[in-house]
Amino acid sequence: MGGGTFLKYVYHSSSNPCQLFFFRGFASTLFVKGISFSTTDEGLAHSFSQFGKVVEAKVIMDKVRNRSKGFGYVTFAEEVEARKALTVMNGQLLDGRAIFVDEARTPSRRADE
């Protein structure tokens, strides 16, 4: 199996609610680990928005304990924005905890390793 890209369309409500963003998933989505149990989707998006347009920020939740599992994903509209955020935010403090940022892996990339 060869690695590849997956394509994704994301609706973004802005001044033009009908606008769709088209981007490569692996190139603009970051995996963020080490986040605090108190970090929210909005807080994660706000922290990364200084680097560009955040299309989506998602803190992965433990449904039983109703708190963060300690990791999440941030998706940018542009790859260059994601790369800058990765470089600057890796190792920085967010809500009192050091976070570690990497490119998100697609299922096809995991299978190749």
C-alpha positions as CSV (number, residue, x, y, z in Angstrom):
1,M,0.0,0.0,0.0
2,G,1.4,3.4,-0.9
3,G,0.9,6.4,1.2
4,G,-1.2,9.1,-0.2
5,T,-3.2,12.2,0.6
6,F,-6.8,12.4,1.6
7,L,-8.9,15.3,0.5
8,K,-11.4,17.0,2.7
9,Y,-14.0,19.7,2.2
10,V,-14.8,21.8,5.3
11,Y,-17.6,24.2,5.8
12,H,-16.5,27.4,7.5
13,S,-19.0,30.0,8.6
14,S,-17.7,33.4,8.0
15,S,-18.9,36.4,6.1
16,N,-19.8,34.0,3.2
17,P,-21.5,31.0,4.8
18,C,-21.6,29.1,1.6
19,Q,-17.8,29.1,1.2
20,L,-16.1,25.7,1.3
21,F,-12.4,25.1,1.9
22,F,-10.6,22.4,0.0
23,F,-7.3,21.2,1.4
24,R,-5.1,18.2,1.8
25,G,-5.7,16.7,5.2
26,F,-2.2,15.6,6.1
27,A,-0.6,18.8,5.0
28,S,-2.6,21.2,7.2
29,T,-3.8,19.1,10.2
30,L,-1.6,19.0,13.3
31,F,-1.7,16.5,16.2
32,V,-1.3,18.2,19.6
33,K,-0.6,16.1,22.7
34,G,0.0,17.0,26.3
35,I,-2.9,19.4,26.5
36,S,-4.6,20.1,29.8
37,F,-7.8,18.4,30.9
38,S,-9.3,21.9,31.0
39,T,-8.4,22.8,27.4
40,T,-11.5,23.3,25.2
41,D,-11.9,23.2,21.4
42,E,-12.3,27.0,21.5
43,G,-9.2,27.5,23.6
44,L,-7.1,25.3,21.3
45,A,-8.4,27.2,18.3
46,H,-7.6,30.5,19.9
47,S,-4.1,29.5,20.8
48,F,-3.3,28.4,17.2
49,S,-5.2,31.2,15.4
50,Q,-2.3,33.6,15.6
51,F,-0.6,31.5,12.8
52,G,-3.5,31.6,10.3
53,K,-7.1,30.6,9.7
54,V,-8.0,27.6,11.9
55,V,-10.6,25.6,10.1
56,E,-11.2,23.2,12.9
57,A,-9.8,22.5,16.4
58,K,-10.9,19.4,18.2
59,V,-10.0,18.2,21.7
60,I,-10.6,14.5,22.0
61,M,-12.7,13.8,25.0
62,D,-13.0,10.8,27.3
63,K,-16.8,10.2,27.3
64,V,-16.8,8.4,30.7
65,R,-14.9,11.0,32.6
66,N,-16.1,13.9,30.5
67,R,-12.7,15.5,30.2
68,S,-9.9,15.7,27.6
69,K,-7.9,12.6,26.8
70,G,-4.8,14.9,26.6
71,F,-4.6,15.3,22.9
72,G,-6.4,17.0,19.9
73,Y,-6.2,18.1,16.3
74,V,-5.9,21.6,14.7
75,T,-6.6,22.0,11.0
76,F,-5.5,25.1,9.1
77,A,-6.7,26.4,5.8
78,E,-3.1,26.5,4.4
79,E,-0.2,24.2,4.8
80,V,2.3,27.0,5.4
81,E,0.2,28.2,8.4
82,A,0.2,24.7,9.9
83,R,4.0,24.4,9.4
84,K,4.6,27.7,11.2
85,A,2.3,26.8,14.1
86,L,4.1,23.4,14.4
87,T,7.5,25.1,14.6
88,V,6.5,27.8,17.1
89,M,4.0,25.9,19.3
90,N,5.9,22.7,19.8
91,G,7.1,22.7,23.4
92,Q,5.2,25.8,24.4
93,L,2.9,26.1,27.4
94,L,-0.9,25.9,26.9
95,D,-3.2,26.1,30.0
96,G,-0.2,25.4,32.2
97,R,1.1,22.3,30.3
98,A,3.8,21.8,27.7
99,I,2.3,20.7,24.5
100,F,3.9,18.8,21.7
101,V,2.9,19.4,18.1
102,D,3.4,17.1,15.1
103,E,1.8,16.5,11.7
104,A,-1.4,14.4,12.0
105,R,-1.0,11.0,10.4
106,T,-3.6,9.6,8.0
107,P,-4.6,5.9,8.3
108,S,-2.7,5.1,5.1
109,R,0.6,6.6,6.5
110,R,0.2,4.5,9.7
111,A,-0.1,1.3,7.6
112,D,3.1,2.1,5.8
113,E,5.2,2.3,9.0
